[in-house]
Amino acid sequence: MKRVLFVCLGNICRSPAAEGVLRQLVQKAGLSSEIEIGSAGTIGFHEGKLPDARMRAAAGRRGYTLDSRARHFTARFFADYDLIVTMDASNQANVFALAPDDASRAKVRAFCSFCRSHGETEVPDPYYGGPEGFDHVLDLLEDGCAGLLDELRGAKS
């Protein structure tokens, strides 16, 4: 079983959407018993809440269900997950600050490193923008999650 955790700031927009996108790709590939997916945020302000309604609506228009509850990222996640994927440099720095050792830091990757069609280095936070920001984030997530799944498949071989 490979365990993947997506991390953003509040765990209500980007990371739960990435979780939903990858979960659907994994299900379609018949790999649900081999890949486990979760998400968390580097702040605990939204802990226990559903993803942002605007992100749920944008994802729903593309056929994704976002029903996970926000969790606060803590150092214990390094032991629970094989790969920790951060949405931007700020959250990556916050994750690195909690890493107990080099092996834990080696589990952390930037989400956009998996993208093939987009040149961005970070997934922007759509929270304070308009609806087009949520759609752009989903475009990035679909691209990066496809690349991530291909990498996970290669790692299994």
URRAVEN-V229394 format. One record per residue. N is the residue number from 0. BURIAL is b if it has 9 or more other C-alpha atoms within 8 Angstrom, else e. D_CENTER is the distance of its C-alpha to the mean C-alpha in Angstrom with 2 decimals. Layout:
# URRAVEN-V229394
N&BURIAL&D_CENTER ; N&BURIAL&D_CENTER
This chain:
# URRAVEN-V229394
0&e&17.67 ; 1&b&14.57 ; 2&b&11.88 ; 3&b&8.21 ; 4&b&6.17 ; 5&b&2.85 ; 6&b&5.40 ; 7&b&7.20 ; 8&e&10.85 ; 9&b&11.74 ; 10&b&8.87 ; 11&b&10.68 ; 12&b&9.48 ; 13&b&6.47 ; 14&b&3.72 ; 15&b&6.22 ; 16&b&6.87 ; 17&b&4.14 ; 18&b&5.27 ; 19&b&8.58 ; 20&b&8.85 ; 21&b&8.29 ; 22&b&10.42 ; 23&b&13.01 ; 24&b&13.26 ; 25&b&13.72 ; 26&b&16.27 ; 27&e&18.09 ; 28&e&18.40 ; 29&e&19.87 ; 30&b&17.62 ; 31&b&16.50 ; 32&e&18.86 ; 33&e&17.50 ; 34&b&13.69 ; 35&b&12.10 ; 36&b&8.53 ; 37&b&7.51 ; 38&b&5.83 ; 39&b&8.11 ; 40&b&9.69 ; 41&b&12.28 ; 42&b&14.87 ; 43&b&16.17 ; 44&e&17.85 ; 45&b&16.12 ; 46&b&16.01 ; 47&e&16.91 ; 48&e&16.40 ; 49&b&14.90 ; 50&b&12.48 ; 51&e&14.62 ; 52&e&17.31 ; 53&e&17.05 ; 54&b&13.44 ; 55&b&14.58 ; 56&e&17.62 ; 57&b&16.12 ; 58&b&13.79 ; 59&b&16.91 ; 60&e&19.01 ; 61&e&17.01 ; 62&e&17.29 ; 63&b&13.95 ; 64&e&14.29 ; 65&b&11.98 ; 66&e&13.84 ; 67&e&11.87 ; 68&b&13.30 ; 69&b&12.06 ; 70&b&12.44 ; 71&b&13.47 ; 72&b&12.25 ; 73&e&15.47 ; 74&b&16.98 ; 75&e&17.30 ; 76&e&13.70 ; 77&b&14.92 ; 78&e&17.36 ; 79&e&15.20 ; 80&b&12.50 ; 81&b&13.38 ; 82&b&10.40 ; 83&b&8.27 ; 84&b&5.96 ; 85&b&6.72 ; 86&b&6.87 ; 87&b&10.62 ; 88&b&13.68 ; 89&e&14.55 ; 90&b&11.60 ; 91&b&11.96 ; 92&e&15.60 ; 93&b&15.09 ; 94&b&13.25 ; 95&b&16.02 ; 96&e&18.59 ; 97&e&17.89 ; 98&b&18.00 ; 99&e&21.30 ; 100&e&22.12 ; 101&e&21.58 ; 102&e&20.22 ; 103&b&17.34 ; 104&b&16.75 ; 105&e&16.86 ; 106&b&13.72 ; 107&b&11.65 ; 108&b&10.63 ; 109&b&9.80 ; 110&b&7.34 ; 111&b&10.57 ; 112&e&12.50 ; 113&b&11.50 ; 114&b&12.78 ; 115&e&16.36 ; 116&e&17.67 ; 117&e&16.38 ; 118&e&17.71 ; 119&e&15.56 ; 120&e&14.46 ; 121&b&11.96 ; 122&b&9.92 ; 123&e&12.52 ; 124&b&12.37 ; 125&b&14.22 ; 126&e&15.49 ; 127&e&18.98 ; 128&e&19.54 ; 129&e&20.79 ; 130&e&19.57 ; 131&e&19.31 ; 132&b&16.43 ; 133&b&14.26 ; 134&b&15.52 ; 135&e&14.89 ; 136&b&11.19 ; 137&b&11.15 ; 138&e&13.34 ; 139&b&11.09 ; 140&b&8.10 ; 141&b&10.92 ; 142&b&12.35 ; 143&b&9.66 ; 144&b&8.58 ; 145&b&12.37 ; 146&b&12.91 ; 147&b&10.55 ; 148&b&12.38 ; 149&e&15.60 ; 150&e&15.06 ; 151&b&14.40 ; 152&e&17.51 ; 153&e&19.42 ; 154&e&18.66 ; 155&e&20.12 ; 156&e&23.24
